[in-house]
Amino acid sequence: MMITVTGVGVALPGADSATALAAATGPEGTVEPAAVLGKKGLRYKDRATQLGLCAALRVLTDSGLHVDGELTVDGTRTAVLVSSNLGNVDTVCRVVKTIADEGTHGVSPMDTPNASSNIVASEIAIRWGLKGPNLMLCNGPASGLDAVRWGTALLRSGRADHVVVVGVEPDNEIARGLVGAPLADGAAALLLETDEVAAARGATVRAVVGAHTRGPDVAATVAELAEVEPEPTAWFAAGVAAPALPKGLPVHDLAAVWGELSGALGVVQCAAAVGGFDAGADGPMWLVAGTDSDDGVATLVLRPPAAVPAEPAAV
């Protein structure tokens, strides 16, 4: 069984597709959710939820799961995983401050549902009737690649046939204050399916998911990956991680291009790698999320669609 990527959705300032993301040199303008989704249903939703909905609609459309306003597959077999470390922190902080200043009677009933940590994942599921497993990951810079890994686990275990993985981070005053820098203010999404499911519905395979490793530092985590994967043709990693990587290959630091990506990083890396494959890249790409100064490092390999190993590496 191989896990494949059969759709990509991008909602970053100046990039609305995997190809545009791979070619982008930096943010331009802002993402306007109403232009993507229409105005209906956006009122009272926080920025992270709006951005996540944009990326989710684009990946569902790109993969053929959403056509003419209808879901084309069984919603009960479609899972949603979202990675975001800041997410709805602005709503949470606003509610906490209101309670401190005015008591619980001062909290708006419009804010209360949006204070749930799982709000982005649940809103995506509700909007498109995706009734499979639903999970929000908020565990640091490695969170995005971890979300992809959990998506592959759902597919391998038979818990779902299709998995929508979204990485999203908003840029607002509270989020900036917590990270000390501007955030990317955008989202990216992937659709994961087994090769059998993709073939059965005639989907186009955009990439093949290889092994995933998780460890305390870059060098050890990459070394573990090297034991089961062929050498990469390019890296996606933070610039500060470059000294721990084998020399001589290009290193794409997406945070240097877009600003702090935090929990969205791994999913944006995957989307950019698929954009590279779409443009003709013909070798595996190794993705690294996290650095030695973080609480963990995750790695993942994506292969171009033609690269089908005789025995897929364990994930």
C-alpha positions in Angstrom: 0.0 0.0 0.0 1.3 3.4 -1.0 0.1 6.7 0.4 -0.3 9.4 -2.3 -1.0 13.1 -2.5 -3.9 13.6 -5.0 -4.7 17.3 -4.3 -3.2 20.5 -3.0 -4.9 23.7 -1.8 -3.0 26.9 -1.1 -4.2 30.1 0.4 -1.1 32.2 1.0 -0.7 35.9 0.1 0.2 35.9 -3.6 0.0 32.1 -4.0 -3.2 30.1 -4.7 -1.8 26.8 -6.1 1.1 24.5 -5.6 2.8 25.7 -8.8 2.4 29.4 -7.7 3.7 28.5 -4.2 6.8 26.7 -5.6 7.6 29.7 -7.8 6.8 32.5 -5.3 9.5 34.8 -4.0 7.5 36.3 -1.2 4.0 37.4 0.0 2.0 39.8 -2.1 -1.3 41.3 -0.8 -3.5 39.3 1.5 -5.9 36.3 1.2 -9.5 37.5 1.0 -11.7 34.6 2.3 -14.9 36.1 0.9 -13.5 36.1 -2.6 -12.7 32.3 -2.3 -15.7 31.2 -0.2 -18.4 33.8 -0.7 -19.5 36.0 2.2 -22.1 33.6 3.6 -21.1 31.8 6.8 -17.9 33.8 7.4 -19.3 36.2 10.0 -17.9 35.7 13.5 -15.3 33.2 12.3 -11.7 33.9 13.3 -9.0 34.5 10.8 -7.4 31.0 11.2 -10.8 29.3 10.5 -11.4 31.5 7.4 -8.0 30.7 6.0 -8.3 27.0 6.8 -11.7 26.9 5.0 -10.1 28.6 1.9 -7.3 26.0 1.7 -9.7 23.1 2.4 -12.1 24.2 -0.4 -9.2 24.5 -2.8 -7.8 21.0 -2.0 -11.3 19.4 -2.3 -11.8 21.1 -5.7 -8.2 20.4 -6.9 -8.6 16.7 -6.0 -12.0 16.3 -7.5 -13.7 15.6 -4.2 -15.9 18.7 -4.5 -17.6 19.3 -7.9 -20.4 21.7 -8.6 -21.1 22.2 -5.0 -21.3 18.5 -4.1 -19.0 16.1 -2.3 -18.2 13.3 -4.7 -17.1 10.7 -2.1 -18.5 9.3 1.1 -18.2 12.0 3.7 -18.2 9.4 6.5 -14.9 8.0 5.1 -13.2 11.4 4.8 -11.1 12.6 7.7 -9.9 16.1 8.6 -6.5 16.9 10.3 -5.5 20.4 11.0 -2.1 21.7 12.3 -2.0 25.1 13.9 -0.1 26.4 17.0 -1.6 29.9 17.1 -5.0 29.1 15.5 -7.7 30.8 17.4 -5.5 32.2 20.2 -6.9 35.7 19.5 -10.4 34.5 20.3 -9.3 32.7 23.4 -7.4 35.7 24.7 -10.3 38.0 24.0 -12.7 35.7 25.9 -10.3 35.3 28.8 -9.9 39.1 29.1 -13.6 39.7 28.9 -14.2 37.2 31.7 -11.5 38.8 33.8 -12.9 42.3 33.2 -16.7 41.7 33.1 -17.4 38.2 34.3 -18.9 35.4 32.2 -22.0 37.5 31.5 -19.9 39.7 29.3 -18.8 37.0 26.9 -20.5 37.1 23.5 -22.4 33.9 22.5 -20.7 34.3 19.1 -17.3 34.0 20.6 -17.9 31.0 22.8 -17.9 28.2 20.1 -14.9 29.8 18.5 -12.9 29.4 21.7 -12.6 25.6 21.2 -9.1 24.5 20.3 -10.5 22.2 17.6 -12.6 25.0 15.9 -10.7 25.0 12.5 -10.9 21.3 12.0 -14.5 21.1 13.1 -15.7 24.0 10.9 -14.0 22.4 7.8 -15.8 19.1 8.6 -19.2 20.8 9.2 -19.0 23.0 6.0 -18.5 20.1 3.6 -19.9 17.1 5.5 -16.6 15.4 6.2 -17.7 13.0 9.0 -14.6 10.8 9.4 -12.0 11.2 12.1 -11.4 14.8 13.1 -8.2 16.0 14.8 -6.3 19.2 15.6 -2.6 19.1 16.2 -0.8 22.0 18.1 2.6 20.7 19.0 5.2 23.1 17.8 7.1 23.5 14.5 7.0 19.7 13.8 3.2 19.7 14.0 2.5 20.0 10.2 4.6 17.0 9.3 3.1 15.1 12.2 -0.3 15.8 10.8 0.7 14.2 7.5 2.0 11.2 9.4 -1.2 10.8 11.4 -3.1 11.1 8.1 -1.1 8.2 6.6 -1.8 6.2 9.8 -5.6 6.7 9.4 -5.4 5.4 5.8 -3.2 2.4 6.6 -5.5 1.4 9.5 -8.6 1.6 7.4 -10.1 4.4 9.5 -10.6 6.6 6.4 -10.4 6.5 2.6 -9.5 10.2 2.1 -7.7 12.5 4.5 -7.7 16.3 4.3 -4.6 17.7 6.0 -4.5 21.5 6.6 -1.8 23.7 8.0 -2.8 27.2 8.9 -1.5 30.2 10.9 -3.1 33.7 11.2 -1.2 36.9 11.5 -2.8 39.2 14.2 -1.6 41.3 17.1 -1.9 38.5 19.7 -0.2 35.9 17.6 2.6 38.2 16.7 3.1 39.0 20.4 3.4 35.4 21.2 6.0 34.5 18.5 7.7 37.9 18.4 7.5 38.2 14.6 5.0 38.4 11.8 3.3 35.2 10.7 2.6 34.0 7.2 -1.2 34.6 7.5 -2.1 31.7 5.3 -2.8 28.1 4.9 -2.1 25.0 2.7 -3.8 21.7 2.4 -3.2 18.2 1.0 -5.5 15.3 0.2 -4.0 11.9 1.1 -5.3 8.6 -0.3 -4.0 5.2 -0.8 -2.9 4.3 -4.4 -5.8 1.9 -4.6 -8.4 4.5 -3.7 -6.8 7.1 -6.0 -6.8 4.6 -8.9 -10.4 3.5 -8.3 -11.7 7.1 -8.7 -9.3 8.0 -11.5 -7.4 10.6 -9.4 -4.1 12.1 -10.5 -1.3 11.2 -8.2 0.8 14.3 -7.5 3.3 12.8 -5.1 4.1 9.6 -3.1 4.6 9.9 0.7 7.7 8.2 2.0 9.0 7.6 5.5 8.5 9.9 8.5 10.9 10.2 11.5 10.7 12.1 14.7 13.5 12.9 17.1 15.2 15.4 19.4 17.6 17.0 16.9 18.1 17.5 13.1 21.2 15.4 12.6 19.9 12.3 14.4 16.4 12.5 12.9 17.8 12.9 9.3 20.2 10.0 9.9 17.3 7.8 10.9 15.5 8.7 7.7 18.6 8.0 5.6 18.5 4.4 6.7 15.3 3.7 4.8 15.1 6.4 2.0 17.2 7.2 -1.1 19.2 10.4 -1.1 17.2 13.6 -1.7 17.5 16.0 -4.6 16.5 19.0 -2.5 15.7 19.9 1.1 13.0 21.9 2.7 14.3 23.1 6.1 15.0 26.1 8.2 18.2 27.9 7.3 19.6 27.3 10.8 19.2 23.6 10.3 21.3 23.6 7.1 24.7 22.9 8.9 23.3 19.6 10.1 22.3 18.5 6.5 24.5 16.8 3.9 26.2 19.5 1.8 25.7 20.2 -1.9 21.9 20.2 -2.3 19.5 23.2 -2.4 17.8 24.0 0.9 14.5 25.8 0.7 13.7 27.8 3.8 10.0 28.7 3.4 9.8 30.6 6.6 12.5 33.0 5.3 10.2 33.6 2.3 6.7 33.8 4.0 7.4 34.7 7.6 6.8 32.5 10.6 4.8 29.4 9.6 4.8 27.6 12.9 2.3 24.7 12.8 1.6 25.3 9.1 5.2 24.8 8.1 5.2 21.0 7.3 2.0 21.2 5.2 3.3 24.2 3.3 6.6 22.4 2.7 4.6 19.5 1.2 2.6 21.7 -1.0 5.7 23.5 -2.3 7.4 20.1 -3.0 4.3 19.0 -5.0 4.5 22.3 -6.9 8.1 21.4 -7.7 7.0 18.0 -9.0 4.3 19.6 -11.1 7.1 21.8 -12.6 9.2 18.8 -13.5 11.4 18.0 -10.5 12.2 14.3 -10.7 13.8 13.2 -7.5 12.7 12.8 -3.8 12.5 15.8 -1.6 13.2 15.6 2.1 11.3 17.9 4.4 12.6 18.9 7.9 10.3 20.8 10.4 11.9 21.9 13.6 15.4 22.7 14.7 17.7 21.7 17.5 16.4 24.5 19.7 12.8 23.3 19.4 11.2 20.5 21.4 11.3 18.1 18.5 12.2 17.6 14.9 10.1 15.8 12.2 11.2 14.7 8.8 9.2 13.4 5.8 10.0 12.3 2.3 7.9 13.1 -0.8 8.7 11.3 -4.0 7.5 12.4 -7.5 4.5 10.4 -8.8 6.6 8.3 -11.1 8.9 7.2 -8.3 7.2 4.0 -7.1 9.5 1.8 -4.9 9.4 -1.9 -5.0 8.8 -2.0 -1.2 7.5 1.3 0.2 9.3 2.4 3.3 7.4 2.1 6.5 5.9 5.4 7.8 
